[in-house]
Amino acid sequence: MKLSTIVDRCGSLSYSGRSDPEITNISSDSRNMKEGGLFIAIEGYKDNGLLYIEDAISRGARAIILEDRFKNQIKSYDEVPFCFTSHARKCALNVSRVFYGNPSRGFTLIGITGTNGKTTITYLIEAILREAGKNPGIMGTISHRFNNITRKAKNTTPDPIDIQSLFYEMKEGGVSHVIMEVSSHALAMDRIEPRDFDFAVFTNLSQDHLDFHSTMEEYFKAKARLFLGLNENASAVINRDDSYGQKLLSLIKGNVFTYGIIKKSDYMGRIDSLSIQGTKYTINGTEYSTPLVGEHNVYNILAAHSLAKALEIDDETIGRAISGVRSIPGRFERVTFGKGYHVFVDYAHTPDALDHLLDAANVLKKGRIITVFGCGGDRDRGKRPKMGSIVERKSDIAIVTSDNPRTEDPAAIIEDIKEGLEGKNYMIIPDRKEAIYMAVELAQKKDIVLIAGKGHEDCQILKEETIHFDDREVVLQAIEELGK
């Protein structure tokens, strides 16, 4: 595609240069630049793409986009035209949509947002669509999947160029529906265009990411952007039992479907029974069952069911699909081989997620609950004592350890957690492997062992080093070595 075509179709770029190169690839990372590329220099939180213009040109960039305010800070390059914009992040989204031909028009795009439940809901909707004979693609926290291709995800919602590139692949591959986890970061940083979505699902909102958003109000505003920007033909699915869901309902118009267990909704759920083997529940008078456990999963199922009904899929197909989903990676995922006790690994890393996880475990327990947990470094410090308090109050034994400390001192993170601890039913074991081994050592018949915080992750981030670490592998190793 000619540079002039991109400039004309974006409408927010000024063009300085005599040449009009053919653009064959675009990137905001100079290391990924190839011959014939268009480099978008974005100012990040830790770095500025302005510093890498020369590197991008040396790797094959044939045009550059940067913000107007940096005009006087760059030197000119022969035969390399510069384009200027007022907002580089938003421009990266617009340029990539143009370059890849607005690929989301080629399928039904479904966005899932909220603090908790996004990943589980994407798996459930994926199963329903497959059961209905569709060909879904998934862009989520764990992986990007379509047509038997699976790629490990680096973050919940990739950068806009990667998103549009993947959309293009999915469209060309005949994908009928794309189910996408939409993070608050992605919304605040213009990685997605709300009007591209045909459906949007809101799960809930509780404290998380306040290191980025500063306040819950700002966090909510970021999430709300997805719904406030939907096109007039799109539909929203909202959890009416959540206070922020109710707030969102007061702000949006158009096609809205609600779900809940407490407040009257379009799709009313009722929990009929909860056990360690699974859950029986009712939606609008029809009884269903699932191998998934816990009240929080009934909410996740309600969200998926409501979305499926908005897609005009019949109840029988929905129920059959959901009953076939036996587990979600790292989401209350059962680890086997325990002798008479139960071990689950879960991604819960917020106060609300831990609260729901432990509530579910307490409903199911016949013995004790032993919980291993920590808090991530370089993230919202305010939630650490809250998480400590929740785990201590709702566990028989709480084992405080490291999560992903990143650049922080693990001991300092644990000190923050200890501010929320009051009783005597906890122990501190900074080494996560040792903590998991201790939990297995302590486990007795009928106990529930919860390993919380990392879920599906297979690595641990320690300062500048990333090591392989999978809670599920460590638990199985501990069970084998300890003969438990």
C-alpha positions, 0 to 999 in steps of 0.5 A: 500500500502506498504511503499516500493512501495510508495518509489519505485514509487515516485523515489525521496525518500531515505529510512531509516529503517528496517520495511516496514509498510502497509500505509493506509492513508497519511497527512501533518497535524498531527491532521488528522493522523490515524492508519497506516498513513504516515506523511509528515512533510512540512515547511510552512510559519508560522509553520513547520511539523517537530514540529509535528512528535511526535504528528503524531506518537502518533496518528498512523503514521507508517512512516515519510517523511521529507526533507534531511536538517532536518536529524540532527534535529530529534530523531529516533523512534523504528519501525518508518521508516523515508524517506527523500526528497529534496522537501517536498511539491513536494513529497506530490504531488508525494506520493499522486498521487501514493497512490491514483493510479493517479486518474485523468487518470480516467476522463478528467481534466480541469483547469481554471486559471486567476485572475477573472472569474474562478468560473463563468466559472466552473459553465458554463462548468458544465452546458454545460457538464450536458446538453451534458449528461456527469457527471461533478465534480467541485473543486472550490472556493465555493464548491466541487461538484459531484454526488449530493454531495456538500462540502464547499471549504476551499480555491480555490485549496486544498493541494495536498493530499486532491486534489488526495483524492477527485480525487479518490472519483470522479473517483470511483463515475463515474465522466466523467470530473473534472473542477478545479479552479487552483490558483497561490498559488497552482501552486507556491506551487506544489499542482497540476501536470500540466501534469495531465491536459487535458485542461487548460483555461487562463482568464486574469491577473491583480493585486492580491496576490502580498503579496505572489508573490511580482511582477506581473511578478512572479504572471504571471510565477506562472500562466504560469506553468500550461500551460508550463507543459501540456502534448503534447496531452493537449489543452489550451484555452486563452483569446487573448484580455488580454495582459498576454494572448498574452504573454502566447500565445508566450510561449506555443506550441501545441493545442491552442484555442483563444477567444476574442471580440477585437482581432481576435480569434478562437472564436470571440464574439460580444455583441449585447445588455446589460440590467438588465434582461440579455445579447444578444451576438454572437459567430462566427456568431451565436446569443445567450442570457443569463440571466447573465449581464455585458461584463465580463460575455460575456468573461466568456461565451466565455471561456466556449464556447471555451472549450466546442468546444474543447471538440467537443460539438455542438453549440445548446447544449452550447447555451441551457446550458448557457441560463439556468444558471440564476446566479452564487453564489456571482458573480453579484448575484441579491438580490430580494425584493427591491422596484424599485431598484436593489441589487447585491452581488459580490465577486470582491476584486481586482482592475480589478474585481471592474473595470469590475463590475462597468463598467457593472453596469454603462452600465445598470444603469438608476439611481445611483450606490451605492457601498459598499466595503472594502479590506481584511486584511493581503493581498496585500496593494498596491491594496487598494488605487487603489480599492478606486479610482475605486469605487469612480470614477465609483459610485455615492455613495461609502461606504467604510467599512470592508471586512475580516480584519483578524489580521489587524486593520480595521481602518488602512485598511480604511486609505490605501483605503482613499489614493485613494479617492479624491472627496466628494461622499464617506462615511466611515462606518467601521461596514459592517452591518451598511454600508449595511443598509446605502446603502439600506436606500439611495437606490431609484427607479432605483438605483443599489446597489452593495455589493462588496468583499465577494460574496458567503462568509458566514463569516467574519474574525476578528483577531482570530475570525470568525463570521457568516456574509453573505452579501445576508442575511444582505441585505434582513434583511435591506430591510425588517427592513427598509421597502424598 
